[in-house]
Amino acid sequence: MATGVLYASVALPAEEGKLLLAAAINSLLEGLQDSSARVLWSLQYHQNCLKAPGTSGVNTIILPNVPADLGLPDSVLHSVKAAWQQIVGEAEGFMVFEAREGEDED
């Protein structure tokens, strides 16, 4: 019995996309010569892309919306750094992490 991994995605609302992917996978399995082919494990998620409400104020910092991509653009870190500076008052220490116990330093 051969095994394989299938990755699939759609840019549709959650339920609609879920139904479409299930139909496509069932069609693929039915088209295989191996009649015992089946899905052993499946992972599904949907991504919510909500707009941040309002604007920044004295006690609130609103960051720009993040694109719904798998990658994170550098602009996100720039806006987070600006928020860090607004809160802390300096850029020193931003994204500086101490080595954890038991880890070698590079």
N, C-alpha and C positions, 0 to 999 in steps of 0.2 A: 504494500500500500504506500503510495507516494504521499508526501506531506508538502504543504506550501503555506505561504503567508500572503494574505491579500490586504492591501491598504486601499481605502476608498474614501472619498469625501465629496460633498456637494455644498453648493452655496444656496441653500434653500432654508425656509423656516424649519424648525426642529422636527415636528411631526411629519411634514411633507417629505423632508429629506430622509428621515428614518424609513418611511414606507418605500420610497424609491430605491434606497440602498438594499433593503430586504428583498425587494422584487428582483433587482439585478443579481444579487448573490444567489437567490433561488434559481434564477434562469441559468446562471453559470454552472451551478451544481448539477442541474438537470441535463445540461449539455455535455457533461463529462462522461467518458466511457465507463468509469468506475462508479457503479450504482451505489456503492457504500459510502461515497464521499459525503462528508457532513462538516458542519462548523463545530470545531472543538471549543473555541473560546472567542468571545467578541467583546469589544470595548466601544462604547459610543459616548459622545459628548456633544453638546451644542454650546456655542459661544454667544454670550450676550454682549451687545455693543450699545451701551447706554451713554447718553450725553450727560456730562457733568452739569448739574444745575447751578445757576447763579454765577456770581463773580467772587473773587477773593476779597476778604475783608480784614479787619484788625486781628481776629482770632481764627480766621479760616483762610486756607490757601487752596485754591482750586487749580489742579493741574490740567493741562490740555488732554483731550481724549487720546487714547492709544489706539492705533489702527488694529483691526482684527486679523493681523497676519501672525504667522508663527514666529517670525523674527521680531526683534525689538529694535527700532531705529535709535540712533545715537541721540536724537532730539529729546527722547524720553529722559535720558540721563541728564541732559542739559537742564531740563525743567525741574527735575528732582534736585539737582545741585543748587539751582537758584532758590528753591524752597528751603533747602538745608541752610543755605547762607542767610536767608531771611529769618529763620528760627534761631540758629546758633550765632549768627553774626560774623562768621568767617568761613572760608573754604577749607581750612586746614582740618584734616580728619575725615573728610568726605571720602567714602568708599575705601577707607583704610581699616583693614581687619588684622587683629593680632592672631598669631599662629595658635592653633588649638593644641592642647596637651597631647603629646605623642606624635605630632606631625613634624617632619623635618622642614626646616626653612630652605627655600630655594635660593 
